[in-house]
Amino acid sequence: MKTINKISFQDIATIPQLVKDFLNQNIEGFEENTFSLQNFKNKIHEKQNAFKPEKREILAEILENQLSGLTISPRQRQNIQDIKLENTFTITTGHQLNLFSGPVFFVYKILQTIKTCSYLKDNFPEFNFVPVYWMASEDHDFAEINHFKTENNYYEINEKFGGAVGRIPLSDTFFISEFEKEFKDYVFGTELILMLKEAYKAGNTLTQAIQILVNRLFSDFGLLILDGDSRELKTQMKETFRDELVNFSLHEESKQKVDFLTGKYGKVQVNPREINLFYLTETRDRIDFDGKNYNIIDKNTQFTTEEILNELENYPEKFSPNALMRPVYQETILPNLAYIGGNAEIMYWLELKDYFTKINLPFPILIPRNSMLFLNKKTLGKIEKLQLKIEDFFQNFTAITNHKILDNNEILRLLEEKESQLIHQFAELKATVETTEKSFGNMVKAEEVRQMKSFKRMKKRLLHAEKIKQKELLERLENLFLDVHPSKNWQERVYNFSVFFADHGNAWLETCLEEMQIDESKLIILAI
């Protein structure tokens, strides 16, 4: 495995402009929340002053309890103990409980979090940095997480759902036998199959399954796994949740940022609601306020203000943060310095800066995660043979295909030559007709437009004709695009990690970790 290119996010057409502007420090007010050693130094000081020692004791105890059923490594055990110390901080990433981890970028996020901690330790040796994976165990969209895809198959489970997905016990394990058929003959196929069987044993909840899988993959790196579906942790959120229920503070305080981002970029990733909390029982349902009472949407349940505040006081575990409140929860209970997330996550975190200021909560450094792409030598050979560059596949590939189809085309050369002559002739004519009556000049301009449109139509028709004539080349280009972008998407958003682990095992994880970029957001392309 060898890195063949690293492409900056700035040079990739599909990376959102908001993310590019954030990375370039072109969004006023977020300069201190981008990646730099000086920003980390400042954030260490800020978080150290804001995070109370008693929170560290609670966090360490909960981590120890939540990981007690797993075989944890000496590094994990040391990290749990270090959490209690005032010179220890976390770097966090979070993700849904996708079946067998879902798309492979799940692994990349965690590895980048681990490597960032090592990088910070090298630069600030007097402090400790602990990588944390936050499980989105309270999400209720089961359809988003109940499947994964390999090169050859699609695997899915079907379970009764409606509440927090992490609480769903597994009963449908048919997919394991199908997975075994696909991977039994690979070098590390047996290891993958054993991982899957251990994690997704009937009776395990989806939370337990992901804990087992992630721990198996990353325990030696010292990664700690945290489940926010916890009464003890949510007890620390009572004041914030009470403020949210009574004053709608997140919605009110984020208005200015939401309006600014909407005005500049067209929309925001997630629009805040008046109340950004769910009520969590056997189902997870949104809380709404009608001006008098609090209604649990889709349930025949209603609370007065006094009743819902009593409910919060006595049962904080029943209140579940939505996507926008979850970062607030995370930063309240962790001594966290930075969050590593995908572009969409970074975009909704940006909406929250003013709200964090209002509740006196330090806003973390935000790090758009790196992307990785593994290509085999055969695909790389095809790209080279067609005289393309790997960067071409992350620009407007339709335009690149059209250029390739018409490359050195004599008819196109002649059309463009005549078009250029016509433009020159009309320029001379328009300069002369300005001395005569206005309507005649308008007629000349209209005629120029008409004839230019004719050339545009001819070039379009020529492209269509050449695509038919060069059908084989067109198919090669289209198939090559699908080799790089399976299902017309980024590879990391389609394939499961098993596609790569099956042939290379832990060596693949080590390569990903070694090649992972820390101080810049890039697409890292490797030959495999």
Secondary structure as UniProt FT lines:
FT   STRAND          2..8
FT   HELIX           9..11
FT   TURN            13..14
FT   HELIX           17..23
FT   TURN            24..25
FT   TURN            28..29
FT   HELIX           31..33
FT   HELIX           37..50
FT   HELIX           53..66
FT   TURN            67..69
FT   HELIX           74..82
FT   TURN            83..84
FT   TURN            86..87
FT   STRAND          88..95
FT   HELIX           99..101
FT   HELIX           105..123
FT   TURN            125..126
FT   STRAND          128..135
FT   TURN            137..138
FT   HELIX           142..144
FT   STRAND          147..149
FT   STRAND          154..156
FT   HELIX           165..167
FT   HELIX           174..183
FT   TURN            184..185
FT   TURN            187..188
FT   HELIX           189..199
FT   TURN            202..203
FT   HELIX           206..218
FT   HELIX           219..221
FT   STRAND          224..227
FT   HELIX           231..234
FT   HELIX           235..237
FT   HELIX           238..247
FT   HELIX           249..253
FT   HELIX           255..265
FT   STRAND          277..280
FT   STRAND          284..289
FT   STRAND          294..296
FT   TURN            297..300
FT   STRAND          301..303
FT   HELIX           305..314
FT   HELIX           316..318
FT   STRAND          319..321
FT   TURN            323..325
FT   HELIX           326..333
FT   STRAND          336..341
FT   HELIX           343..349
FT   HELIX           350..352
FT   HELIX           353..358
FT   TURN            359..360
FT   STRAND          365..368
FT   STRAND          371..375
FT   HELIX           377..385
FT   TURN            386..387
FT   HELIX           390..394
FT   HELIX           397..405
FT   TURN            406..408
FT   HELIX           410..433
FT   TURN            434..435
FT   HELIX           438..469
FT   HELIX           471..484
FT   HELIX           486..488
FT   HELIX           491..493
FT   STRAND          495..496
FT   HELIX           498..504
FT   HELIX           506..515
FT   STRAND          522..527
//
